[in-house]
Amino acid sequence: MSWSEFFAMNGYAFYVWGSYGVALLVFGIEILMVRNRRKNALRELRLMRDESGETGTGEVA
């Protein structure tokens, strides 16, 4: 079996490699969305902490 035969996948290469591509795209989007969600959650927590007057050491200012 040659490399060209392997990558051609007996005529199913479009479907096989396309599926891999779509899966990688979805995983990449999910990673970006989780990062964004985490950043927003941390920002909200900081705002809530600042509004309550905590200094970050557990003591109230």
N, C-alpha and C positions, 0 to 999 in steps of 0.2 A: 504494500500500500504506500503510495507516495503522498507527499504533503498536499498536493493539489487535490487528490482524491479525498483526503481527510477533510479539507476545508470545503469541498463541494458537497459532502454528506449525501452522496447518491441522489442529488437533485433536490434535497430538502434543506440546503444550506440557508436559503432565504428565511425559512421559518425558524430554523434552529438558532442561527446567529441573530435574527431579528428578536427572538424571544429573550436571548441573553442581553441584547441591547436595551430592550424595554425594561427588563428586570433591573439592570444596572441604573437606568434612568430613574426608576421608581425609588430604588434604594438611596440614590443621591438626593432626590427631592425630599425623602423622609428625613435624612440626616440634616438637611438645611432647615426643614420645618422644626425639628426638635431643638436645634441650636437656637433658632429664633424664639421659640416658645420659652426656652430656659432663660434667655436673655431678658425677655419681657417679664417673666416671673421674678427674677432677681431684682429688676428695676422696681417692680411693684413692691417687693418686700423692703427695699431700701427706702422708698417713699413712705411706706407705712411706719417704718422704724423712725424716720426723721420727723414725721408728723406726731408721733407719740412722745417724742423728746428723749428717747433712749440714747445713751452715748456709745453703745456698742459693747460695753463691758458688763451689761446687765443692770447697771445702775441708772436711775432716772436723774436727768440733769436738773 
